[in-house]
Amino acid sequence: MSRFSSLAMAALLGQLVGELGWIDPLFIPLVLAAPPVTGAIAASRRLPYAWIAVLWASAGLAMLWSDWVVNHEDAGFHLALAVLMPLLAGIGWGAVALATRQRRRADAASGAR
């Protein structure tokens, strides 16, 4: 799969994930907990950060346009989420990527002796 089609798939998936924000009990966990968790999962599966960042930016933009169409409000809030959620995903992705990189280095160093 080409890089463009992979990122397009992430953007499409983000549009679907963003619509879950309409379910009130899911909203806070969706915007605060799900990005770092999915970022960590993506790093453990060696997906590039760009993929998970596009997914969460797209989810924030989905919340932006759908709330604007229905309620004509909260545009700034959802735009901020479109920036914040990829950053939160990056924290989860970075933590796992760093841990696995250090583990690989330790394994390589112990195997070299």
VEXDREN-2710 file (C-alpha; in Angstrom, 1 decimal):
% VEXDREN-2710
k/r/px/py/pz
1/MET/0.0/0.0/0.0
2/SER/1.4/3.4/-0.9
3/ARG/2.1/6.0/1.7
4/PHE/-0.6/8.3/0.3
5/SER/-3.3/5.6/0.3
6/SER/-2.3/4.6/3.9
7/LEU/-2.6/8.2/5.1
8/ALA/-5.9/8.6/3.1
9/MET/-7.2/5.5/4.9
10/ALA/-6.1/7.0/8.3
11/ALA/-8.0/10.3/7.4
12/LEU/-11.1/8.3/6.4
13/LEU/-11.0/6.3/9.6
14/GLY/-10.5/9.6/11.5
15/GLN/-13.7/10.9/10.0
16/LEU/-15.6/7.9/11.4
17/VAL/-13.9/8.1/14.8
18/GLY/-14.7/11.8/15.0
19/GLU/-18.4/11.1/14.8
20/LEU/-18.2/9.0/18.0
21/GLY/-17.9/12.4/19.7
22/TRP/-21.6/12.8/19.4
23/ILE/-22.1/10.1/22.0
24/ASP/-21.8/12.1/25.2
25/PRO/-20.4/9.5/27.5
26/LEU/-17.7/8.7/25.0
27/PHE/-16.6/12.3/24.4
28/ILE/-14.1/12.8/27.2
29/PRO/-12.4/9.4/27.0
30/LEU/-12.4/9.8/23.2
31/VAL/-10.5/13.0/23.2
32/LEU/-8.2/12.5/26.2
33/ALA/-7.6/8.7/26.7
34/ALA/-8.0/7.2/23.2
35/PRO/-5.2/9.2/21.4
36/PRO/-2.3/8.2/23.7
37/VAL/-3.6/4.6/23.9
38/THR/-3.9/4.3/20.1
39/GLY/-0.6/6.1/19.7
40/ALA/1.1/3.5/21.9
41/ILE/-0.6/0.6/20.0
42/ALA/0.5/2.1/16.7
43/ALA/4.1/2.3/17.9
44/SER/4.0/-1.2/19.2
45/ARG/2.9/-2.3/15.7
46/ARG/5.6/-0.1/14.1
47/LEU/3.1/2.2/12.4
48/PRO/4.6/5.6/11.6
49/TYR/3.6/8.5/13.8
50/ALA/2.2/10.3/10.7
51/TRP/-0.5/7.7/10.4
52/ILE/-1.8/8.1/13.9
53/ALA/-1.4/11.9/13.8
54/VAL/-3.5/12.0/10.6
55/LEU/-6.2/9.8/12.1
56/TRP/-6.6/12.1/15.2
57/ALA/-6.3/15.3/13.3
58/SER/-9.0/14.0/11.0
59/ALA/-11.2/13.0/13.9
60/GLY/-10.9/16.6/15.3
61/LEU/-11.8/18.0/11.9
62/ALA/-14.8/15.6/11.7
63/MET/-16.0/16.9/15.1
64/LEU/-15.5/20.5/13.8
65/TRP/-17.5/20.2/10.6
66/SER/-20.2/18.0/12.0
67/ASP/-20.8/20.3/15.0
68/TRP/-20.7/23.3/12.8
69/VAL/-23.3/21.8/10.4
70/VAL/-25.6/20.8/13.2
71/ASN/-25.1/23.5/15.9
72/HIS/-23.1/26.3/14.3
73/GLU/-20.9/26.5/17.4
74/ASP/-17.7/25.3/19.1
75/ALA/-15.6/25.6/16.0
76/GLY/-12.6/26.9/17.9
77/PHE/-12.9/24.2/20.5
78/HIS/-12.9/21.4/17.9
79/LEU/-10.1/23.0/16.0
80/ALA/-8.1/23.0/19.2
81/LEU/-8.9/19.3/19.6
82/ALA/-7.7/18.7/16.0
83/VAL/-4.3/19.9/17.2
84/LEU/-4.3/18.5/20.7
85/MET/-5.3/14.9/19.9
86/PRO/-2.4/14.2/17.5
87/LEU/-0.1/15.6/20.2
88/LEU/-1.6/13.3/22.8
89/ALA/-1.2/10.4/20.4
90/GLY/2.4/11.4/19.9
91/ILE/3.0/11.1/23.6
92/GLY/1.8/7.5/23.6
93/TRP/3.6/6.7/20.4
94/GLY/6.8/8.3/21.5
95/ALA/6.8/6.5/24.9
96/VAL/6.5/3.1/23.3
97/ALA/8.8/3.8/20.4
98/LEU/11.5/5.0/22.9
99/ALA/11.0/2.0/25.2
100/THR/11.2/-0.5/22.3
101/ARG/14.3/1.3/20.9
102/GLN/16.1/1.1/24.2
103/ARG/15.1/-2.6/24.6
104/ARG/16.5/-3.4/21.1
105/ARG/19.7/-1.6/22.0
106/ALA/20.0/-3.5/25.3
107/ASP/19.3/-6.8/23.5
108/ALA/21.9/-6.0/20.8
109/ALA/24.5/-5.1/23.4
110/SER/23.9/-8.2/25.5
111/GLY/24.0/-10.4/22.3
112/ALA/27.3/-8.9/21.2
113/ARG/29.2/-10.0/24.3
END
